[in-house]
Amino acid sequence: MSAIKHISIDPQKSRSPTRDDVELPTALPKAKETKVHPSNTGSGGENASLFFVGTATTILEWESLRILTDPNFLHAGDHVHLGPGVTGTRLTNPAIDLHQLPRIDAIFLSHYHADHFDQEVEAKLCRTIPIITTPHAKSCLTAKGDDSFTEVHALDFFESLVLDVSMNNINGGRKPGVKVTGMPGKHVPPGPLSVANDVLSAVPPTNGWMIELGYMDADNTDKFENGYRIYISGDTLMVDELKEIPERYRSQNIDLMLIHLGGTTIPGPRMPLVMVTMDAKQGMQLIKLINPDLTIPIHYDDYDKAVADAGLNDKVVYLDRKDEYKFKVKQGLQATAKVG
């Protein structure tokens, strides 16, 4: 088995996420509302947060590290290209604008689609910012000649890499790190349409992510210990490939799932030809399959597409734009076994 690739990240070296030479905000704006796990009875100790910008765009903060997912900062009324002859119109505004971002250390991009990596982001984003994405997206982002992105790292399904967080304050011979693993996903259902899409490349291939926040031995970074595990579904349908996830993570707790819902149909909700993201029914199936401690639905009301009542249970937290979810990353503990 080949060694897992490591990327060194130094949060203490401030850098702008965009090409603009402007003074950066030092932090995200104050959240409109802060939420915690419904079972939290005030024990506290939260040391990490997830800030919801809108669509599938979130900002994960922990141990001075700041990770941006699927950057889309378009405004209500703006249009995105989603395939040959297919466009979407954004219905909502993001919680913050692109130029209001503080320092960003890395981007997780699930696929090269304009509602996840919009035209403004593509034009203005700093070319040296680390981007972890699919092989297809990497081929697109690095094929722009002198305007190419230069720090793009591709992960296929179940391939992993580690963000090795460089910090001066190593605690007890250990330092923080983030292990990210590509998870399966399919944007087009199996069958003739999938075969046709393979030829036409109308809808790009997509990844989900398993993100593990934890600590590693400063002298041997291959010794990584998880403290909190987040699964991001990406824009996928409920397909058989997803069944491998609970098999691979058997006896390993999944603390949080960010699930992309919406029942997106193309060409559109008035002329549905094919559904390309999970609706509420498929979302419930995925929740039962993955069995996370908590689920946060995202990417389900930002575009003019079919939306259904998820009917989810009390292990779900809904975030409005500019809300944050706070949680605790454990230190010095082995991954907790799943019970039940």
Buried (B, 14 or more C-beta within 10 A) or exposed (E): EEEBEBBEBBBEEEEBBBEEEEEBEEEBEEBEEEBBBEEBEEEEEBBBBBBBBBBBBBBBBBBBBBBBBBBBBBEEEBBBBBBEEBBBBBEBBBBBEBBEBBBBBBBBBBBBBBBBBBEBBBEBBBBEBBBBBBEBBBEBBBEEEEEEBEBBBBBEBEBBBBBBBBBEEBEEEBBBBBBBBBBBBBBBBEEEBBEEBEEEEBBBBBBBBBBBBBBBBBEEBEEBBBBBBBBBBBBBBBBEBBEEBBEEBEEBBBBBBBBBBBBBBBBBBEEBEBBBBBBBEBBBEBBEEBBBBBBBBBBBBBBBBBBEEBEBEEBBBBBEBBBBBBBBBBBEEEBBEBEE
